[in-house]
């Protein structure tokens, strides 16, 4: 297939509003711990997901987010704690509900398609409660919704990785599950097509109405698709909130770093603020004399003509399309300030500039809060 055809197929999804609606279920975790030998993957996780809510589990590799997803699906059993569906315990040894009886759809990171079955047969696989004609019609509708109607009789090895992902999504939504779980659904997509697939997936989740949990390590994916984000670290929940809440009011330096690359400057709190070579910034209630880290977001910095604001020198300038990434040397700093500026005009590397810093884009944390 020519590349232009492949791209056109990626951009061509089925008509929105044609996915079957689900009856969403409440999903909960109470004090869930999971151990694998000496390794603790989850430690006392408690979380409630409302019916129809889309939640992103966000964190670095190995933080426990996929383990939590597999516990919800029933693929694994917790070492301690409970998994609840509609308030009912489905994970205790004496009450364990098998995956196929939970009403949960799961899209694995590796898609897990059956190589010996066609696209249509793969999607039909989970529709065992329907007669053959109804199952076939339901499968074809789900396949058409993800834009692959012309590939119904193709086998997985004949598809691109992205097309396999869409088949896996169709298979998961075809039975109209009350809960839909997706493990890193966009990680194998190139940046050019990622936005389209993410937006179409979000639209599909809204259409089905299923309670949805999406595992991702990409904060942009989480912010663009989820109602709430659950930030995890080392098997624990660090912070829960909307994308805007986590970005604007991170609970720790770790959380802040996850959503933005900062210029970080060490200092001490004196009279309620931290003095740095680039200015004085409120310390947000930190104790007098405490060691602190001042975090300056790239968008906090505006370049102005030399002689105004803080004096600096443009070290490097890299064109990124809508913005330029620049590094500015400032007296008293060991490393330059990093900034993203739009329309820098005729500025050249080595030129003297003025640096204006918006204090509302600067965060201050305790130095040990990592």
N, C-alpha and C positions, 0 to 999 in steps of 0.2 A: 504494500500500500504506500502511495506517495505521502510525503510528510504533510502536504497541504490537506490531503484527504483525512489523515489521522487527526490533525488539529481541528478540522471541520467537525469530525465526529465527536471530539471532546466537547466542542462548544454546543453541540446539538443534543439537548436533553428533551425528554418528553414534556408534554403540556402540563403546566402546573395546575394543581387542583384535582388531579386524576388519581392520586394515591388513596387507598382505602383508609378510613379513619379507624384508630384503635380506641380501646377504653383504657386510659392511662391508670397506672397503679402507683401508690405511694411506695417508696423504697427507703429503707433505713438500715443503719448499722449502729449497734450498741456495744461499745467497749470491745471492738473486734481486734484480736491479736492473731498474728499468723507467724509461725516459726517453721523453718526448714532446717532441722538439726540445730546447730549452734547459731544459725542466722535468724534474726528477728526481722521479718519483712514488714510487718505492721505491728504497732504498739498502741492498743487502747483507742482505736479510731471510733468516734461517734459522729454520725452525720445523718441528716434527714433530707430526703429529696421529695418535693411535693409532686402530686400527679400532674403530668404534662410539662414539668419543668425540664429545661436543658441545662445540665451541669457539666463543666469541664474539670477533670482531674489534671492538674498541671504540676509538673516537677521534673527534676533531672532523672536520668536513667537510674534505676535501682531504688527509687524513693518509695515504692510500694503501690503506685497507682494501678498498674496492670493486675497486681495481686488482688487489690480491692475489687476490680472489675470481675475477675474470675470467681471470686467469692459470691458476688451478686448473681452471677450466671449459674452457680452451682457446680462449676467445673472443679473447684477445690472446696474443702471443708475447713472452717476456721479452727485454730487451736483453742481459742476462747472467744466469748462474746456471741452476739446474735446478728443474723441477717434477717430483716423483716420485709415482707411484702404485704401491703395493706394491713400492717400492724401484726401480721401473723409470723411467728418464728418458723423459718424454713431451713435452718442450718444446724440446729442441735441434733446430736446423734439419734435421739429417739423421735425426732420430728423432721428429719431431713427430707427435703423435696428434691427429686432428681431434676436435672436441667430441663428435660423435655416437658416436665409438668409445671414449670414455673411461669409460663407465658412470657418468656424473656427471649429477645432476639440478640444475637451476638455476631459482630463483625470482627474477625481476628485480624491481627496486623498482617499475617501472611495469606489472608483471604480464605485458606482452607477449602478450596473448591475440589470436588471429586474429579480427577483427571479423566476418568472413563465415562463421565456423563456429559451431555451437551449442556449449554447454557440453560435451556428450558428445563431439562431434567434436574440440574442443580437447584434451580429455584423452586421446582415442584417438590423437592425432597422433604421439606418441612411442612407440607400440606397434606399429611396423611389422613387427616380427619375428613377430607372432602372426597366426593366421588371423582372418578378420573376426568370427566369433562369439566367439572367445576374447578378442579385443581389445575388443569391445563389452562383454562381461561384466566384464572387468578395469576398464575405464573406469567403468562404473556402480558397481562396488564402491568405487572410490576417491572418486567423487562422493558416494556415500552416507556414506562415512566422515567427510567434512567437512560433512555435514548439508544437502546441496543436491540430494537425490534428485529432488525435485519440480521442479527447474529444469534437468533434463537437456537439454531441447529449447529452452531460452531462449538468446538471443544476448547477447554481452557488454554491448551498450548498454542492455539491459534490466535489468542487475544494478547494485547499489550497488558502490562501490569496495571495501568489505569482502568482498562476495560474489565479486567478481573475484579478490581476493587468495586466497580459498579455492579457487577453480577453478585458479588457478596452482599452488597447493600440491598439489592433487589430481593435476594433470598431471605435476608433478615426481616424486611418489612412486609413481605408477601403474606405471612400468617397473621398480620396485624397484632403484633405483641404489645402488651401493656407497658413493657420496659424494653428499651433498645440500648444496647451497649456497644460502643465502638472503640477499638484499640488502635490509636495512631492512624486514623483513616486517611490522612493527607501526607504522611511522612515520605511516601515514595513518589510524590508528584513534583515535577519541576515548577519553579516559581511562576513561569509563564501561564500555566494552566491551573495552578493551585487556587487562585481566587474564584475562578468559575466553578470548580468542583465544590469548593467550600460553600459558596453561596447557594448552589443547587442542592447540596446536602442539607443546609439549613432550611431551605424552603420545603424539602421533603419531610424533614422532622416536624415542621410546623403543620404540614398537611395531615400527617398521621396522628399528631397529638400525643404520641407515646412519650412517657417519661424517658428521658435520654441522658446517658452518661457517656462522655467522650474523653478518652485519655489522650493527652498531647504533651509534648515538651516545648511547644511553640506558644508564647504568650499572645501573639497576634491571632492565631487560630482560636485560642480560648476566648479572647475579647470579642471577636467578630461573630462567634456562633453561640455562646453560652449566656444564659440568664444569670448564672452565678459561677464563680470560679472557686475551686478548692485547691489551694496551694499546699503541696506536700513536700516533706523533707525527712529522709531517714525513717520512713514508716509512720510519721506523725502528720497530722493536719496543722499547718502553720497559721493559715489565715483563710477566711471564707468571706466572699462578698462579690459585688459586681466588678466588672473589669475596671470601671472608673474608680471605685472605692479602693481596690488594691493598688492601682497606679498612683492615685493622688494621696492616699493615706496608708502606705505600707506599714505593717506592724513591726518590721525589723529591717535592718540593713540587708539581710539575705533576701527578703521579699522585694525590697526596692531594687536591688541589683538584678533580680529576675526579669523585671519589666523595663529596665533602662540601663544603658552604659553611661556611667557618670565619670566626671573628673572628681576624684576624692582627695580631700585635703584634711590632714590631721590638725587638731588644735585642742585648746582647753577652754572650758566654760569659765567666763568671768563676767559677773554682773548680768547674768541671764542671756549671754550671747557668746559666740565664738569669733575671736579676731583671726583673720587670715590675711595673706598678702593681697587678696582680691576683694576684701571687704569684711564687714562685721555682720553676722547672721544670727537671728534669734535661736536659742538653744532648746526651745520647747519644753521647759520645765526640768532640764537636766540639772544635777546637783552642782553647786559651786566647786570649781576646781576639777571637775570630771574630765577625763580624756574623751574627745569626741571626734567624729568623722563628718565633715561637711561634704555633701554630695551635690554637685552642680550638673543639672541636666544639660545636654547639648543645645536644646532649644531655649535655654535660659539666656544664652549669650547673643547679643546683637553687636555687630561691628559698626562703629561710627568713625568719622574723620579724626585723625590724630589731633591731639590737643583737647579732646573732650573725653570725659569719664576716665577710666583706668588706662594708662599707656601700655601698649603691647606691640608685638611684632609678628606678622604672619609668617609662620614657619613652612607649612605645606598647605596646599589647596588641591582637592580632588573633586572633579565634577561627577555628580551622581544623578544627574537628570534634573529633577525638580529642585534639588538643593545641592550645595557644595559642602563637603566635609573639610573642615579646616582645623589646623592646630595653631594656637597662638601662644607664643612665649611671653611670660609676664615676670617681671622682676620679683624674686623671693620664692618662686615655685620651682621645685626640682624637675617637674615635667610640664609640658604645655597644656593649656586648656583645650579641650575638644569641643567643637561646636558644629552645628548644622545650620547653615545660613542660606537664605534664598536671595537671589539677585544680588550677588556681591559686587556687581559692576566691573570696574577695571582693576580691582585689587590684584596685586602680584605678590608672589612669595618674596619675603625679605622686606616688605613694605611696613612702615609704622602705622598702627591703627589705634583707635580708641575702643575700649571694651566696656559694654554696658551689660550688667547682670540683673535679670529680673528675680527678685528675692522670692516670689511665689513659686518659682521653679527650682528652689534650693531646699534640700532636706538635711536635717541634722540628726545623727544617731549616736548613742554611746559607742565608744571605740570597740568594746568587746561584744557588741550586739551583732554577731555574724552568724 
